[in-house]
Amino acid sequence: MPIPPSSAGDRDDARSVAHLFDGHVLVFRAFHVMPEMPAPDGTPTGAAYGFARALLRHLERQGATHAAVCFDFALECFRNELYPPYKAHRGEPPPELELQFAICQDVARALGIPVFVQKRYEADDLLATLSARLVREGADVRVVTTDKDLAQLVREDARVLLHDPGKDVAIDADGVRARFGVDPEQIPDFLGLVGDAVDNLPGVPGFGPKSAAGALRRFRAIEAIPEDAASWRDCAVRSPARLAESLARHRDQALRVRQLATVERAVPGVEAGGRELRLRGAPRDLALPLFERLGWAGMAARVTRWAE
């Protein structure tokens, strides 16, 4: 069972539950539901306000003692060096949203929450790296996101779970299997077969979620799936001969997509652990001037803990 949060001091950091937020997911969610909220100088702040409110609400509901927020550094990352079309179809975010990413980082810091962003890497990689470090220390992790790619971080022992911020529920390994039909560690192989339209990654023609899950339940990994359709007899898939032929033609592509879909768990320079992620309250000298500049008269009242 996950170990409950503790606030008894630094000696308990290893026994804590750390809540790691996928910053971009929260910002985009807020952008699509919040009204326009210009600051006194005209800067749009609606998404940032919704972001701040979501952070505070989650931390209070969960009684969180440790947390961090991770952001992408830029639109492109090291994956574009391996595969230039990666996420190339997304384009620039709306100008009124792009302005708010930096504000959201300032807001998180003003609330006393550590922020992580690293050149050439995505937030997914930072979340994976922090999760690995925290688990090694003995902590449990809740990754707050709706990104299906991060299902690969979920552990069978429930030390790492995904927390859906919209439904406010945690997803364990059985939840991953119920949704995708594969184990958490097989998510990159699953994406290698079905592709990922969100990230502009192609799938193997003919493979859908059910056929990919059936093949992976039987053979475990892309490279282990045989080309001989006769070996697929125990697979719960339709048209095994057609799928085997398609995979034979596109196996290299599937392996490349799997590589792109696999998170990096050892990002250089990201070495924070429980001590660094302990929440010590919002620093007034950062929060109050920022709230005033943004025109957020009621935000200070939402802060339940101030740094001493």
Residue pairs with C-beta under 8 A, 6 or more apart in sequence:
1 158
2 17
2 140
2 158
2 159
2 161
3 15
3 16
3 17
3 139
3 140
4 17
5 16
5 17
5 62
5 63
5 64
5 65
5 66
6 12
6 15
6 16
6 65
7 65
10 275
10 278
13 66
13 137
13 139
13 273
13 274
13 275
13 277
13 278
14 137
14 138
14 139
14 274
15 138
15 139
16 65
16 66
16 139
16 140
16 274
16 278
17 62
17 64
17 65
17 66
17 139
17 140
17 141
17 142
18 66
18 67
18 68
18 130
18 134
18 139
18 140
18 141
18 142
18 274
18 277
19 58
19 59
19 62
19 64
19 66
19 67
19 68
19 141
19 142
19 144
19 163
20 67
20 68
20 69
20 70
20 127
20 130
20 131
20 141
20 142
20 143
20 144
21 55
21 58
21 67
21 68
21 69
21 70
21 113
21 144
21 145
22 70
22 123
22 124
22 127
22 143
22 144
22 145
22 146
22 147
22 150
23 51
23 69
23 70
23 71
23 104
23 105
23 108
23 115
23 123
24 71
24 72
24 101
24 123
25 144
25 145
25 146
25 147
25 165
26 51
26 54
26 55
26 69
26 104
26 144
26 165
27 47
27 48
27 51
27 97
27 100
27 101
27 104
28 47
28 97
29 50
29 54
29 146
29 165
29 166
30 46
30 47
30 48
30 49
30 50
30 51
30 53
30 54
31 46
31 47
31 50
31 97
31 100
33 50
34 46
34 47
34 49
34 50
35 46
36 44
36 46
36 96
37 44
37 45
37 46
37 49
37 295
38 44
38 45
38 295
39 45
39 293
39 294
39 295
40 293
40 295
41 293
43 99
43 103
43 294
44 96
44 97
44 99
44 100
45 100
45 103
45 294
45 295
45 296
46 100
47 97
47 100
47 104
48 100
48 103
48 104
48 107
48 294
49 294
49 296
49 299
51 100
51 104
51 107
52 104
52 107
52 108
52 111
52 296
52 299
52 302
53 302
54 165
55 69
55 107
55 108
55 111
55 113
56 111
56 302
56 303
56 304
58 64
58 144
58 163
58 165
59 67
59 113
59 279
60 304
61 168
62 142
64 279
65 278
65 279
66 139
66 274
66 277
66 278
66 279
67 113
67 114
67 277
67 279
68 113
68 114
68 115
68 116
68 130
68 272
68 277
69 105
69 108
69 113
69 114
69 115
69 116
70 115
70 116
70 117
70 123
70 126
70 127
70 130
71 101
71 104
71 105
71 115
71 116
71 117
71 123
72 117
72 122
72 123
73 117
73 118
73 119
73 120
73 121
73 122
74 119
75 87
75 90
75 92
76 86
76 87
77 86
77 120
77 121
77 122
77 125
78 120
78 121
79 86
79 87
79 122
79 260
80 86
80 87
80 88
82 256
82 259
82 260
83 201
83 256
83 260
85 200
86 199
86 200
86 201
86 260
87 199
87 200
88 200
89 200
90 200
92 98
103 294
105 115
105 117
106 290
107 290
108 114
108 115
109 115
109 286
110 282
110 283
110 286
110 287
110 290
110 291
111 282
111 287
111 303
112 279
112 280
112 281
112 282
112 283
112 305
112 307
113 279
114 272
114 276
114 277
116 126
116 130
116 270
116 272
117 123
117 126
118 125
118 126
118 267
118 268
118 269
118 270
121 264
121 267
124 147
124 149
124 150
124 263
125 263
125 264
125 265
125 267
126 267
126 270
127 143
127 145
127 150
127 153
127 263
128 150
128 153
128 263
128 264
128 265
128 267
129 264
129 265
129 266
129 267
129 270
130 141
130 270
130 272
130 277
131 141
131 143
131 153
131 160
131 265
132 265
132 266
133 270
133 271
133 272
133 273
134 140
134 141
134 273
134 274
134 277
135 141
135 155
135 159
135 160
137 273
137 274
139 273
139 274
140 158
140 159
140 160
140 161
141 153
141 159
141 160
141 161
142 160
142 161
142 162
142 163
142 170
143 150
143 153
143 160
143 161
143 162
143 163
144 163
144 165
145 162
145 163
145 164
145 165
146 164
146 165
146 166
148 179
148 180
148 187
149 187
149 191
149 196
149 199
149 261
149 263
150 162
150 263
151 162
151 171
151 176
151 179
151 180
151 184
151 187
152 184
152 185
152 187
152 188
152 262
152 263
153 160
153 162
153 184
153 263
154 160
154 161
154 162
154 171
154 172
154 173
154 175
154 176
154 184
155 173
155 184
156 173
156 183
156 184
158 172
158 173
161 170
161 171
161 172
162 170
162 171
162 175
162 176
163 169
163 170
163 171
164 170
164 171
171 179
173 183
173 184
176 182
176 183
176 184
176 187
177 183
180 187
180 190
180 209
180 213
181 190
181 209
181 210
181 212
181 213
181 214
181 216
181 217
182 189
182 190
182 212
182 213
182 216
182 217
186 216
186 220
186 221
187 261
188 258
188 259
188 261
188 262
189 216
189 220
189 221
189 222
189 258
190 209
190 212
190 213
190 216
191 201
191 257
191 258
191 261
192 204
192 222
192 254
192 255
192 256
192 257
192 258
192 261
193 203
193 204
193 207
193 211
193 212
193 215
193 216
193 222
193 247
193 254
194 203
194 204
194 207
194 208
194 209
194 212
195 201
195 202
195 203
195 204
195 257
196 203
196 257
196 261
199 260
199 261
201 257
201 260
201 261
202 253
202 257
203 254
203 257
204 246
204 247
204 250
204 253
204 254
205 246
205 250
206 239
206 242
206 243
206 246
207 215
207 243
207 246
207 247
210 237
211 237
211 238
211 243
214 235
214 236
214 237
215 225
215 232
215 235
215 237
215 243
216 225
217 235
217 236
218 232
218 234
218 235
218 236
219 225
219 226
219 235
222 247
222 251
222 254
222 255
222 258
223 251
223 255
225 244
225 247
226 232
226 244
227 244
227 245
227 247
227 248
228 244
229 240
229 241
229 243
229 244
229 245
232 240
232 243
232 244
233 240
237 243
247 254
279 305
280 307
280 308
281 305
281 306
281 307
281 308
282 303
282 305
282 306
282 307
283 306
283 307
284 306
284 307
287 300
287 303
287 306
288 300
291 297
291 299
291 300
